[in-house]
């Protein structure tokens, strides 16, 4: 897939532009994480917990049962990426079982890795409340400034290094990079993505990888992060330090693209200090010291032209899918791009949720990943496509 395996060329101005096709495909991958069968994951965990409680050493049969449950929980994801010659595995439960987790896609043929974080389900209001909480903690041991406590602890458990999900994920990435490099003898491109809470995790993980490049070996090239519907998860100090980090010549060519829609409530909660609606009434107080980071790209459900503070939003986009597969064929793969069918493809279990969804306000419903895919495709006419 030429857009993801293409070497970084800083002389090519198109590489500095927002790439709609790349964004849509990474949204597709991050959305697929919702398809994992969490019941199987829980069953595997319970089986292992029972063995540990009995202080019984797992037999080969026990291990095969646990591994099969974990493998089979991802079958739906693998079935939907088979036509792209991609592989997938879960790589971290982010220090808790159930809800958000991290997965890794990779292509042996095209020599790239995508780390994706699962986000919030629309009907999981407990997770949505987590999106909106205000509690933050000092992030200086791994990052800088202050960070939403739940996100930070899930990635960087500070009490025990053995529980640091970020370190374990970096180990897994290094192993896979070494395997791919041995087969292809070329550097491996690494992309980061996530939706909703998963976008907040992706933001912190991407920042950490930029801050500590030694976490990746010399054969791994950290590329861009594409986040979708991310709530604010850092404070103003973090945002300032991140700006300095991204401007460092060592990070030249890297971008964190923060993609939101104007009718999605979650990216607006909790309110940020630079929100014009509250800035005139308040001073910078701790509870309102929330910031977004990255290059914001704002899309509109009514089809208006997307906007960004960055001058390089629009440009010549190379079509993402190589091997002769163009976007219209991707739409056919996604059941002709129909939003209701796309919804069935990338979320679950939708047949039971149809009636519930009708009662959900649009400000929450527009948070769903299929709604993001729909609004990105509506805006395609604003982007110049290079089909050569």
GURO-915882 format. One record per residue (C-alpha): x, y, z; residue in three letters; residue number from 1. Coordinates in Angstrom, 2 decimals, padded with zeros to 5 digits. Layout:
{east->X	north->Y	up->Z	kolse->ALA	marnu->NUM}
...
This chain:
{east->000.00	north->000.00	up->000.00	kolse->UNK	marnu->1}
{east->002.04	north->002.79	up->-001.39	kolse->UNK	marnu->2}
{east->000.87	north->005.58	up->000.89	kolse->UNK	marnu->3}
{east->001.89	north->003.74	up->004.05	kolse->UNK	marnu->4}
{east->005.07	north->002.07	up->002.84	kolse->UNK	marnu->5}
{east->006.33	north->005.09	up->000.88	kolse->UNK	marnu->6}
{east->009.67	north->006.36	up->002.29	kolse->UNK	marnu->7}
{east->009.51	north->009.77	up->003.91	kolse->UNK	marnu->8}
{east->010.67	north->012.37	up->001.38	kolse->UNK	marnu->9}
{east->010.95	north->015.80	up->002.98	kolse->UNK	marnu->10}
{east->011.57	north->017.38	up->-000.41	kolse->UNK	marnu->11}
{east->008.09	north->016.29	up->-001.53	kolse->UNK	marnu->12}
{east->005.63	north->018.99	up->-000.45	kolse->UNK	marnu->13}
{east->002.75	north->016.53	up->-000.81	kolse->UNK	marnu->14}
{east->004.10	north->014.59	up->002.15	kolse->UNK	marnu->15}
{east->003.50	north->017.68	up->004.29	kolse->UNK	marnu->16}
{east->-000.13	north->017.94	up->003.20	kolse->UNK	marnu->17}
{east->-003.07	north->016.26	up->004.87	kolse->UNK	marnu->18}
{east->-003.77	north->013.02	up->002.98	kolse->UNK	marnu->19}
{east->-007.47	north->012.21	up->002.95	kolse->UNK	marnu->20}
{east->-007.05	north->008.68	up->001.61	kolse->UNK	marnu->21}
{east->-004.48	north->007.84	up->004.24	kolse->UNK	marnu->22}
{east->-006.78	north->009.27	up->006.93	kolse->UNK	marnu->23}
{east->-009.75	north->007.22	up->005.74	kolse->UNK	marnu->24}
{east->-007.80	north->003.99	up->005.71	kolse->UNK	marnu->25}
{east->-006.36	north->004.55	up->009.19	kolse->UNK	marnu->26}
{east->-009.88	north->005.39	up->010.40	kolse->UNK	marnu->27}
{east->-011.00	north->002.09	up->008.89	kolse->UNK	marnu->28}
{east->-008.26	north->000.20	up->010.75	kolse->UNK	marnu->29}
{east->-008.91	north->001.92	up->014.08	kolse->UNK	marnu->30}
{east->-012.64	north->001.20	up->013.65	kolse->UNK	marnu->31}
{east->-011.99	north->-002.49	up->013.10	kolse->UNK	marnu->32}
{east->-010.75	north->-002.82	up->016.67	kolse->UNK	marnu->33}
{east->-014.38	north->-002.61	up->017.81	kolse->UNK	marnu->34}
{east->-014.96	north->-005.97	up->016.11	kolse->UNK	marnu->35}
{east->-012.91	north->-008.01	up->018.59	kolse->UNK	marnu->36}
{east->-014.98	north->-010.49	up->020.60	kolse->UNK	marnu->37}
{east->-014.36	north->-009.29	up->024.15	kolse->UNK	marnu->38}
{east->-016.28	north->-012.24	up->025.62	kolse->UNK	marnu->39}
{east->-013.56	north->-014.57	up->024.38	kolse->UNK	marnu->40}
{east->-010.89	north->-012.30	up->025.87	kolse->UNK	marnu->41}
{east->-012.70	north->-012.36	up->029.23	kolse->UNK	marnu->42}
{east->-013.00	north->-016.16	up->029.06	kolse->UNK	marnu->43}
{east->-009.27	north->-016.48	up->028.42	kolse->UNK	marnu->44}
{east->-008.53	north->-014.17	up->031.35	kolse->UNK	marnu->45}
{east->-010.88	north->-016.06	up->033.68	kolse->UNK	marnu->46}
{east->-009.31	north->-019.38	up->032.72	kolse->UNK	marnu->47}
{east->-005.85	north->-018.04	up->033.53	kolse->UNK	marnu->48}
{east->-007.08	north->-016.41	up->036.77	kolse->UNK	marnu->49}
{east->-008.57	north->-019.70	up->037.99	kolse->UNK	marnu->50}
{east->-005.31	north->-021.50	up->037.33	kolse->UNK	marnu->51}
{east->-003.38	north->-018.83	up->039.22	kolse->UNK	marnu->52}
{east->-005.80	north->-018.89	up->042.16	kolse->UNK	marnu->53}
{east->-005.25	north->-022.63	up->042.49	kolse->UNK	marnu->54}
{east->-001.50	north->-022.06	up->042.17	kolse->UNK	marnu->55}
{east->-001.62	north->-024.60	up->039.42	kolse->UNK	marnu->56}
{east->000.93	north->-024.54	up->036.65	kolse->UNK	marnu->57}
{east->-000.85	north->-024.31	up->033.28	kolse->UNK	marnu->58}
{east->-000.54	north->-027.43	up->031.17	kolse->UNK	marnu->59}
{east->000.15	north->-027.32	up->027.44	kolse->UNK	marnu->60}
{east->-003.56	north->-027.97	up->026.92	kolse->UNK	marnu->61}
{east->-004.49	north->-025.02	up->029.16	kolse->UNK	marnu->62}
{east->-002.15	north->-022.73	up->027.26	kolse->UNK	marnu->63}
{east->-003.49	north->-023.89	up->023.91	kolse->UNK	marnu->64}
{east->-007.06	north->-023.21	up->025.11	kolse->UNK	marnu->65}
{east->-006.16	north->-019.70	up->026.30	kolse->UNK	marnu->66}
{east->-004.20	north->-018.85	up->023.16	kolse->UNK	marnu->67}
{east->-006.99	north->-020.15	up->020.93	kolse->UNK	marnu->68}
{east->-009.56	north->-017.99	up->022.71	kolse->UNK	marnu->69}
{east->-007.37	north->-014.92	up->022.29	kolse->UNK	marnu->70}
{east->-006.64	north->-015.71	up->018.65	kolse->UNK	marnu->71}
{east->-010.25	north->-016.48	up->017.77	kolse->UNK	marnu->72}
{east->-011.46	north->-013.25	up->019.42	kolse->UNK	marnu->73}
{east->-009.73	north->-011.40	up->016.54	kolse->UNK	marnu->74}
{east->-011.07	north->-013.54	up->013.69	kolse->UNK	marnu->75}
{east->-013.56	north->-010.91	up->012.56	kolse->UNK	marnu->76}
{east->-010.80	north->-008.33	up->012.25	kolse->UNK	marnu->77}
{east->-008.54	north->-010.67	up->010.29	kolse->UNK	marnu->78}
{east->-011.37	north->-011.58	up->007.91	kolse->UNK	marnu->79}
{east->-011.86	north->-007.93	up->006.98	kolse->UNK	marnu->80}
{east->-008.19	north->-007.15	up->006.34	kolse->UNK	marnu->81}
{east->-007.36	north->-010.31	up->004.43	kolse->UNK	marnu->82}
{east->-007.87	north->-008.62	up->001.06	kolse->UNK	marnu->83}
{east->-005.29	north->-006.00	up->002.03	kolse->UNK	marnu->84}
{east->-002.60	north->-008.60	up->002.79	kolse->UNK	marnu->85}
{east->-002.47	north->-007.30	up->006.35	kolse->UNK	marnu->86}
{east->-001.92	north->-009.12	up->009.62	kolse->UNK	marnu->87}
{east->-003.26	north->-008.21	up->013.04	kolse->UNK	marnu->88}
{east->-002.80	north->-008.98	up->016.71	kolse->UNK	marnu->89}
{east->-003.78	north->-007.33	up->019.99	kolse->UNK	marnu->90}
{east->-000.69	north->-006.06	up->021.80	kolse->UNK	marnu->91}
{east->-001.92	north->-004.51	up->025.06	kolse->UNK	marnu->92}
{east->-005.03	north->-004.43	up->027.24	kolse->UNK	marnu->93}
{east->-003.75	north->-001.07	up->028.60	kolse->UNK	marnu->94}
{east->-003.63	north->-002.31	up->032.20	kolse->UNK	marnu->95}
{east->-007.29	north->-003.22	up->032.40	kolse->UNK	marnu->96}
{east->-009.53	north->-005.86	up->030.89	kolse->UNK	marnu->97}
{east->-012.49	north->-004.72	up->028.85	kolse->UNK	marnu->98}
{east->-012.99	north->-001.51	up->026.96	kolse->UNK	marnu->99}
{east->-010.00	north->000.10	up->025.31	kolse->UNK	marnu->100}
{east->-007.01	north->-001.86	up->024.07	kolse->UNK	marnu->101}
{east->-004.21	north->-001.55	up->021.52	kolse->UNK	marnu->102}
{east->-003.76	north->-003.59	up->018.36	kolse->UNK	marnu->103}
{east->-001.06	north->-003.83	up->015.72	kolse->UNK	marnu->104}
{east->-001.58	north->-004.20	up->011.96	kolse->UNK	marnu->105}
{east->001.39	north->-004.95	up->009.73	kolse->UNK	marnu->106}
{east->002.18	north->-005.76	up->006.13	kolse->UNK	marnu->107}
{east->005.05	north->-008.11	up->005.35	kolse->UNK	marnu->108}
{east->004.79	north->-007.26	up->001.67	kolse->UNK	marnu->109}
{east->004.58	north->-003.48	up->002.01	kolse->UNK	marnu->110}
{east->006.78	north->-003.12	up->005.07	kolse->UNK	marnu->111}
{east->004.74	north->-000.97	up->007.45	kolse->UNK	marnu->112}
{east->003.13	north->-001.19	up->010.89	kolse->UNK	marnu->113}
{east->000.03	north->000.57	up->012.19	kolse->UNK	marnu->114}
{east->-000.59	north->000.71	up->015.94	kolse->UNK	marnu->115}
{east->-004.25	north->001.45	up->016.65	kolse->UNK	marnu->116}
{east->-006.13	north->002.10	up->019.89	kolse->UNK	marnu->117}
{east->-009.76	north->001.16	up->020.37	kolse->UNK	marnu->118}
{east->-012.03	north->003.93	up->021.63	kolse->UNK	marnu->119}
{east->-015.44	north->004.45	up->023.17	kolse->UNK	marnu->120}
{east->-018.60	north->002.67	up->022.16	kolse->UNK	marnu->121}
{east->-021.58	north->005.02	up->021.89	kolse->UNK	marnu->122}
{east->-023.68	north->002.97	up->024.31	kolse->UNK	marnu->123}
{east->-020.90	north->002.64	up->026.89	kolse->UNK	marnu->124}
{east->-021.71	north->005.75	up->028.88	kolse->UNK	marnu->125}
{east->-019.21	north->004.80	up->031.59	kolse->UNK	marnu->126}
{east->-016.44	north->005.19	up->029.04	kolse->UNK	marnu->127}
{east->-017.99	north->008.37	up->027.72	kolse->UNK	marnu->128}
{east->-017.97	north->009.82	up->031.24	kolse->UNK	marnu->129}
{east->-014.30	north->008.90	up->031.42	kolse->UNK	marnu->130}
{east->-013.84	north->011.06	up->028.32	kolse->UNK	marnu->131}
{east->-015.29	north->014.01	up->030.18	kolse->UNK	marnu->132}
{east->-013.58	north->013.77	up->033.57	kolse->UNK	marnu->133}
{east->-011.23	north->016.52	up->034.71	kolse->UNK	marnu->134}
{east->-008.72	north->014.73	up->036.97	kolse->UNK	marnu->135}
{east->-005.12	north->015.07	up->035.79	kolse->UNK	marnu->136}
{east->-001.73	north->013.96	up->037.10	kolse->UNK	marnu->137}
{east->001.92	north->014.89	up->036.66	kolse->UNK	marnu->138}
{east->003.21	north->013.28	up->033.46	kolse->UNK	marnu->139}
{east->006.86	north->014.31	up->033.72	kolse->UNK	marnu->140}
{east->008.24	north->010.80	up->034.42	kolse->UNK	marnu->141}
{east->007.45	north->009.85	up->030.80	kolse->UNK	marnu->142}
{east->006.11	north->012.96	up->029.06	kolse->UNK	marnu->143}
{east->005.67	north->016.53	up->030.34	kolse->UNK	marnu->144}
{east->003.04	north->018.76	up->031.89	kolse->UNK	marnu->145}
{east->-000.11	north->017.14	up->033.24	kolse->UNK	marnu->146}
{east->-002.25	north->014.49	up->031.58	kolse->UNK	marnu->147}
{east->-005.70	north->013.01	up->032.12	kolse->UNK	marnu->148}
{east->-005.10	north->010.52	up->034.94	kolse->UNK	marnu->149}
{east->-006.97	north->007.56	up->033.44	kolse->UNK	marnu->150}
{east->-005.18	north->007.75	up->030.10	kolse->UNK	marnu->151}
{east->-001.76	north->008.26	up->031.69	kolse->UNK	marnu->152}
{east->-002.02	north->005.38	up->034.15	kolse->UNK	marnu->153}
{east->-003.29	north->003.01	up->031.48	kolse->UNK	marnu->154}
{east->-000.22	north->003.65	up->029.34	kolse->UNK	marnu->155}
{east->002.43	north->004.48	up->031.94	kolse->UNK	marnu->156}
{east->001.60	north->002.71	up->035.20	kolse->UNK	marnu->157}
{east->004.11	north->004.43	up->037.50	kolse->UNK	marnu->158}
{east->004.17	north->002.02	up->040.45	kolse->UNK	marnu->159}
{east->005.64	north->-000.93	up->038.59	kolse->UNK	marnu->160}
{east->007.65	north->-000.83	up->035.36	kolse->UNK	marnu->161}
{east->006.45	north->-004.36	up->034.59	kolse->UNK	marnu->162}
{east->002.96	north->-002.88	up->034.23	kolse->UNK	marnu->163}
{east->003.98	north->-000.11	up->031.84	kolse->UNK	marnu->164}
{east->001.90	north->-000.83	up->028.75	kolse->UNK	marnu->165}
{east->003.86	north->001.65	up->026.63	kolse->UNK	marnu->166}
{east->007.16	north->-000.14	up->027.31	kolse->UNK	marnu->167}
{east->005.66	north->-003.55	up->026.51	kolse->UNK	marnu->168}
{east->004.16	north->-002.19	up->023.30	kolse->UNK	marnu->169}
{east->007.50	north->-000.68	up->022.27	kolse->UNK	marnu->170}
{east->009.14	north->-004.08	up->022.84	kolse->UNK	marnu->171}
{east->006.54	north->-005.73	up->020.60	kolse->UNK	marnu->172}
{east->007.02	north->-003.11	up->017.88	kolse->UNK	marnu->173}
{east->010.80	north->-003.55	up->017.94	kolse->UNK	marnu->174}
{east->010.46	north->-007.31	up->017.55	kolse->UNK	marnu->175}
{east->008.09	north->-006.95	up->014.60	kolse->UNK	marnu->176}
{east->010.29	north->-004.28	up->012.98	kolse->UNK	marnu->177}
{east->013.27	north->-006.63	up->013.23	kolse->UNK	marnu->178}
{east->011.25	north->-009.41	up->011.56	kolse->UNK	marnu->179}
{east->010.08	north->-007.20	up->008.72	kolse->UNK	marnu->180}
{east->013.50	north->-005.64	up->008.23	kolse->UNK	marnu->181}
{east->015.10	north->-009.07	up->008.02	kolse->UNK	marnu->182}
{east->012.64	north->-010.08	up->005.29	kolse->UNK	marnu->183}
{east->012.69	north->-006.85	up->003.27	kolse->UNK	marnu->184}
{east->016.01	north->-005.27	up->004.24	kolse->UNK	marnu->185}
{east->014.30	north->-001.86	up->004.30	kolse->UNK	marnu->186}
{east->013.30	north->000.53	up->007.09	kolse->UNK	marnu->187}
{east->009.78	north->000.00	up->008.40	kolse->UNK	marnu->188}
{east->007.24	north->002.85	up->008.53	kolse->UNK	marnu->189}
{east->005.27	north->003.11	up->011.78	kolse->UNK	marnu->190}
{east->001.89	north->004.89	up->011.90	kolse->UNK	marnu->191}
{east->-000.25	north->005.57	up->014.99	kolse->UNK	marnu->192}
{east->-004.03	north->005.96	up->015.04	kolse->UNK	marnu->193}
{east->-007.08	north->005.76	up->017.28	kolse->UNK	marnu->194}
{east->-010.69	north->006.86	up->017.65	kolse->UNK	marnu->195}
{east->-012.34	north->008.55	up->020.68	kolse->UNK	marnu->196}
{east->-010.57	north->007.50	up->023.90	kolse->UNK	marnu->197}
{east->-008.30	north->005.53	up->021.59	kolse->UNK	marnu->198}
{east->-007.32	north->008.84	up->019.98	kolse->UNK	marnu->199}
{east->-006.24	north->010.19	up->023.38	kolse->UNK	marnu->200}
{east->-004.11	north->007.08	up->023.92	kolse->UNK	marnu->201}
{east->-002.68	north->007.45	up->020.42	kolse->UNK	marnu->202}
{east->-001.82	north->011.09	up->021.17	kolse->UNK	marnu->203}
{east->000.14	north->010.23	up->024.32	kolse->UNK	marnu->204}
{east->001.84	north->007.19	up->022.81	kolse->UNK	marnu->205}
{east->002.89	north->009.10	up->019.70	kolse->UNK	marnu->206}
{east->004.26	north->011.95	up->021.83	kolse->UNK	marnu->207}
{east->006.23	north->009.49	up->023.96	kolse->UNK	marnu->208}
{east->007.76	north->007.84	up->020.90	kolse->UNK	marnu->209}
{east->008.85	north->011.23	up->019.59	kolse->UNK	marnu->210}
{east->010.22	north->012.25	up->022.98	kolse->UNK	marnu->211}
{east->012.15	north->008.99	up->023.44	kolse->UNK	marnu->212}
{east->013.19	north->007.84	up->019.95	kolse->UNK	marnu->213}
{east->015.47	north->005.17	up->021.45	kolse->UNK	marnu->214}
{east->012.30	north->003.18	up->022.16	kolse->UNK	marnu->215}
{east->012.33	north->002.31	up->018.45	kolse->UNK	marnu->216}
{east->015.29	north->000.74	up->016.69	kolse->UNK	marnu->217}
{east->017.14	north->002.41	up->013.84	kolse->UNK	marnu->218}
{east->015.21	north->000.41	up->011.24	kolse->UNK	marnu->219}
{east->011.87	north->001.90	up->012.32	kolse->UNK	marnu->220}
{east->010.73	north->005.27	up->010.94	kolse->UNK	marnu->221}
{east->008.02	north->006.94	up->013.00	kolse->UNK	marnu->222}
{east->005.63	north->008.60	up->010.58	kolse->UNK	marnu->223}
{east->002.40	north->010.49	up->011.32	kolse->UNK	marnu->224}
{east->-000.38	north->009.96	up->013.83	kolse->UNK	marnu->225}
{east->-004.01	north->010.30	up->012.72	kolse->UNK	marnu->226}
{east->-006.47	north->010.66	up->015.60	kolse->UNK	marnu->227}
{east->-010.24	north->010.85	up->015.29	kolse->UNK	marnu->228}
{east->-012.69	north->012.44	up->017.75	kolse->UNK	marnu->229}
{east->-010.11	north->012.86	up->020.51	kolse->UNK	marnu->230}
{east->-011.15	north->014.51	up->023.77	kolse->UNK	marnu->231}
{east->-008.63	north->016.99	up->025.23	kolse->UNK	marnu->232}
{east->-006.29	north->015.00	up->027.46	kolse->UNK	marnu->233}
{east->-003.37	north->017.35	up->028.32	kolse->UNK	marnu->234}
{east->-002.78	north->020.73	up->029.91	kolse->UNK	marnu->235}
{east->-001.33	north->023.93	up->028.50	kolse->UNK	marnu->236}
{east->002.23	north->023.11	up->029.62	kolse->UNK	marnu->237}
{east->002.06	north->019.79	up->027.77	kolse->UNK	marnu->238}
{east->000.76	north->021.56	up->024.65	kolse->UNK	marnu->239}
{east->003.63	north->024.07	up->024.78	kolse->UNK	marnu->240}
{east->006.25	north->021.34	up->025.20	kolse->UNK	marnu->241}
{east->004.68	north->019.32	up->022.40	kolse->UNK	marnu->242}
{east->004.93	north->022.30	up->020.05	kolse->UNK	marnu->243}
{east->008.64	north->022.54	up->020.82	kolse->UNK	marnu->244}
{east->009.02	north->018.79	up->020.32	kolse->UNK	marnu->245}
{east->007.29	north->018.74	up->016.94	kolse->UNK	marnu->246}
{east->009.39	north->021.73	up->015.81	kolse->UNK	marnu->247}
{east->012.61	north->019.92	up->016.69	kolse->UNK	marnu->248}
{east->014.58	north->019.24	up->013.46	kolse->UNK	marnu->249}
{east->014.85	north->015.58	up->014.52	kolse->UNK	marnu->250}
{east->011.07	north->015.33	up->014.12	kolse->UNK	marnu->251}
{east->010.97	north->017.07	up->010.76	kolse->UNK	marnu->252}
{east->008.28	north->015.53	up->008.60	kolse->UNK	marnu->253}
{east->006.20	north->014.15	up->011.48	kolse->UNK	marnu->254}
{east->002.65	north->015.37	up->012.09	kolse->UNK	marnu->255}
{east->-000.12	north->014.59	up->014.52	kolse->UNK	marnu->256}
{east->-003.34	north->015.10	up->012.55	kolse->UNK	marnu->257}
{east->-006.26	north->015.60	up->014.98	kolse->UNK	marnu->258}
{east->-009.44	north->015.04	up->012.99	kolse->UNK	marnu->259}
{east->-012.77	north->016.18	up->014.44	kolse->UNK	marnu->260}
{east->-016.24	north->017.04	up->013.23	kolse->UNK	marnu->261}
{east->-018.05	north->020.19	up->014.25	kolse->UNK	marnu->262}
{east->-021.12	north->018.28	up->015.47	kolse->UNK	marnu->263}
{east->-019.30	north->015.85	up->017.78	kolse->UNK	marnu->264}
{east->-019.53	north->016.79	up->021.47	kolse->UNK	marnu->265}
{east->-016.73	north->014.59	up->022.86	kolse->UNK	marnu->266}
{east->-013.77	north->016.59	up->021.45	kolse->UNK	marnu->267}
{east->-015.25	north->019.64	up->023.20	kolse->UNK	marnu->268}
{east->-015.40	north->018.01	up->026.64	kolse->UNK	marnu->269}
{east->-013.99	north->018.99	up->029.01	kolse->UNK	marnu->270}
{east->-013.85	north->022.56	up->027.69	kolse->UNK	marnu->271}
{east->-010.42	north->023.90	up->026.84	kolse->UNK	marnu->272}
{east->-009.13	north->027.25	up->028.07	kolse->UNK	marnu->273}
{east->-008.77	north->028.53	up->024.52	kolse->UNK	marnu->274}
{east->-012.49	north->027.94	up->023.92	kolse->UNK	marnu->275}
{east->-013.71	north->031.38	up->022.86	kolse->UNK	marnu->276}
{east->-017.07	north->030.84	up->024.54	kolse->UNK	marnu->277}
{east->-015.53	north->030.69	up->028.01	kolse->UNK	marnu->278}
{east->-012.27	north->032.59	up->027.57	kolse->UNK	marnu->279}
{east->-013.93	north->035.97	up->027.95	kolse->UNK	marnu->280}
{east->-015.49	north->035.00	up->031.28	kolse->UNK	marnu->281}
{east->-012.69	north->033.22	up->033.09	kolse->UNK	marnu->282}
{east->-009.04	north->033.34	up->033.92	kolse->UNK	marnu->283}
{east->-006.74	north->030.38	up->033.50	kolse->UNK	marnu->284}
{east->-007.85	north->028.17	up->036.35	kolse->UNK	marnu->285}
{east->-006.72	north->024.61	up->036.90	kolse->UNK	marnu->286}
{east->-010.05	north->022.96	up->036.15	kolse->UNK	marnu->287}
{east->-010.15	north->024.66	up->032.74	kolse->UNK	marnu->288}
{east->-006.49	north->024.10	up->031.92	kolse->UNK	marnu->289}
{east->-007.24	north->021.61	up->029.14	kolse->UNK	marnu->290}
{east->-005.62	north->021.65	up->025.73	kolse->UNK	marnu->291}
{east->-005.68	north->019.90	up->022.40	kolse->UNK	marnu->292}
{east->-002.46	north->019.28	up->020.50	kolse->UNK	marnu->293}
{east->-001.62	north->018.52	up->016.89	kolse->UNK	marnu->294}
{east->-002.83	north->019.84	up->013.55	kolse->UNK	marnu->295}
{east->-006.59	north->020.13	up->013.86	kolse->UNK	marnu->296}
{east->-008.60	north->019.27	up->010.74	kolse->UNK	marnu->297}
{east->-012.28	north->020.06	up->011.20	kolse->UNK	marnu->298}
{east->-014.91	north->018.45	up->008.97	kolse->UNK	marnu->299}
{east->-018.60	north->019.33	up->008.67	kolse->UNK	marnu->300}
{east->-021.57	north->017.00	up->008.33	kolse->UNK	marnu->301}
{east->-023.36	north->019.54	up->006.12	kolse->UNK	marnu->302}
{east->-020.65	north->019.18	up->003.47	kolse->UNK	marnu->303}
{east->-018.88	north->022.49	up->004.01	kolse->UNK	marnu->304}
{east->-015.21	north->022.79	up->003.15	kolse->UNK	marnu->305}
{east->-012.96	north->021.36	up->005.90	kolse->UNK	marnu->306}
{east->-010.87	north->023.89	up->007.77	kolse->UNK	marnu->307}
{east->-007.50	north->023.84	up->009.49	kolse->UNK	marnu->308}
{east->-005.14	north->026.34	up->011.06	kolse->UNK	marnu->309}
{east->-002.40	north->024.73	up->009.01	kolse->UNK	marnu->310}
{east->-001.74	north->026.10	up->005.53	kolse->UNK	marnu->311}
{east->-000.99	north->022.63	up->004.17	kolse->UNK	marnu->312}
{east->-004.45	north->021.09	up->004.53	kolse->UNK	marnu->313}
{east->-005.22	north->020.65	up->000.84	kolse->UNK	marnu->314}
{east->-002.84	north->019.27	up->-001.72	kolse->UNK	marnu->315}
{east->-002.18	north->016.45	up->-004.15	kolse->UNK	marnu->316}
{east->-003.09	north->013.19	up->-002.44	kolse->UNK	marnu->317}
{east->-001.61	north->009.97	up->-003.68	kolse->UNK	marnu->318}
{east->-004.28	north->007.31	up->-003.57	kolse->UNK	marnu->319}
{east->-003.73	north->005.22	up->-000.50	kolse->UNK	marnu->320}
{east->-004.37	north->001.72	up->-001.70	kolse->UNK	marnu->321}
{east->-001.71	north->000.25	up->-003.91	kolse->UNK	marnu->322}
{east->-001.74	north->-002.97	up->-005.90	kolse->UNK	marnu->323}
{east->-004.33	north->-001.46	up->-008.25	kolse->UNK	marnu->324}
{east->-006.97	north->-001.08	up->-005.56	kolse->UNK	marnu->325}
{east->-008.47	north->002.42	up->-005.79	kolse->UNK	marnu->326}
{east->-010.82	north->004.04	up->-003.32	kolse->UNK	marnu->327}
{east->-013.95	north->003.22	up->-005.29	kolse->UNK	marnu->328}
{east->-013.00	north->-000.43	up->-004.92	kolse->UNK	marnu->329}
{east->-012.55	north->000.06	up->-001.20	kolse->UNK	marnu->330}
{east->-016.09	north->001.45	up->-001.13	kolse->UNK	marnu->331}
{east->-017.30	north->-001.71	up->-002.87	kolse->UNK	marnu->332}
{east->-015.47	north->-003.76	up->-000.28	kolse->UNK	marnu->333}
{east->-017.27	north->-001.75	up->002.38	kolse->UNK	marnu->334}
{east->-020.63	north->-002.69	up->000.87	kolse->UNK	marnu->335}
{east->-020.80	north->000.21	up->-001.59	kolse->UNK	marnu->336}
{east->-019.97	north->002.78	up->001.05	kolse->UNK	marnu->337}
{east->-023.53	north->002.93	up->002.34	kolse->UNK	marnu->338}
{east->-023.36	north->004.44	up->005.82	kolse->UNK	marnu->339}
{east->-025.77	north->001.96	up->007.42	kolse->UNK	marnu->340}
{east->-023.89	north->-001.00	up->005.95	kolse->UNK	marnu->341}
{east->-020.57	north->000.56	up->006.87	kolse->UNK	marnu->342}
{east->-021.89	north->000.90	up->010.39	kolse->UNK	marnu->343}
{east->-022.59	north->-002.85	up->010.45	kolse->UNK	marnu->344}
{east->-019.07	north->-003.50	up->009.26	kolse->UNK	marnu->345}
{east->-017.14	north->-001.50	up->011.82	kolse->UNK	marnu->346}
{east->-019.25	north->-001.54	up->014.98	kolse->UNK	marnu->347}
{east->-021.06	north->-004.22	up->016.93	kolse->UNK	marnu->348}
{east->-023.60	north->-005.59	up->017.84	kolse->UNK	marnu->349}
{east->-025.63	north->-003.16	up->015.77	kolse->UNK	marnu->350}
{east->-028.82	north->-005.10	up->015.20	kolse->UNK	marnu->351}
{east->-029.47	north->-004.78	up->018.93	kolse->UNK	marnu->352}
{east->-028.56	north->-001.10	up->019.00	kolse->UNK	marnu->353}
{east->-030.68	north->000.29	up->016.18	kolse->UNK	marnu->354}
{east->-033.54	north->001.32	up->018.48	kolse->UNK	marnu->355}
{east->-031.12	north->002.67	up->021.08	kolse->UNK	marnu->356}
{east->-029.29	north->004.74	up->018.49	kolse->UNK	marnu->357}
{east->-032.49	north->006.44	up->017.43	kolse->UNK	marnu->358}
{east->-032.76	north->007.87	up->020.94	kolse->UNK	marnu->359}
{east->-029.14	north->009.10	up->021.10	kolse->UNK	marnu->360}
{east->-028.70	north->012.84	up->020.39	kolse->UNK	marnu->361}
{east->-026.71	north->013.63	up->017.25	kolse->UNK	marnu->362}
{east->-023.96	north->015.30	up->019.30	kolse->UNK	marnu->363}
{east->-023.18	north->011.83	up->020.69	kolse->UNK	marnu->364}
{east->-024.14	north->009.77	up->017.64	kolse->UNK	marnu->365}
{east->-021.80	north->011.84	up->015.46	kolse->UNK	marnu->366}
{east->-018.98	north->010.58	up->017.67	kolse->UNK	marnu->367}
{east->-019.21	north->007.11	up->016.12	kolse->UNK	marnu->368}
{east->-016.45	north->006.07	up->013.76	kolse->UNK	marnu->369}
{east->-018.76	north->005.32	up->010.83	kolse->UNK	marnu->370}
{east->-020.09	north->008.90	up->011.05	kolse->UNK	marnu->371}
{east->-016.51	north->010.13	up->010.72	kolse->UNK	marnu->372}
{east->-015.96	north->007.96	up->007.68	kolse->UNK	marnu->373}
{east->-019.17	north->009.34	up->006.18	kolse->UNK	marnu->374}
{east->-018.21	north->013.00	up->006.70	kolse->UNK	marnu->375}
{east->-014.66	north->012.50	up->005.38	kolse->UNK	marnu->376}
{east->-016.05	north->011.03	up->002.19	kolse->UNK	marnu->377}
{east->-018.50	north->013.93	up->001.83	kolse->UNK	marnu->378}
{east->-015.50	north->016.28	up->001.76	kolse->UNK	marnu->379}
{east->-013.58	north->014.38	up->-000.90	kolse->UNK	marnu->380}
{east->-014.40	north->016.89	up->-003.61	kolse->UNK	marnu->381}
{east->-012.34	north->019.52	up->-001.81	kolse->UNK	marnu->382}
{east->-009.17	north->017.49	up->-002.11	kolse->UNK	marnu->383}
{east->-007.18	north->017.30	up->-005.31	kolse->UNK	marnu->384}
{east->-006.65	north->013.68	up->-006.25	kolse->UNK	marnu->385}
{east->-003.75	north->012.40	up->-008.24	kolse->UNK	marnu->386}
{east->-004.93	north->009.16	up->-009.83	kolse->UNK	marnu->387}
{east->-001.85	north->008.59	up->-011.90	kolse->UNK	marnu->388}
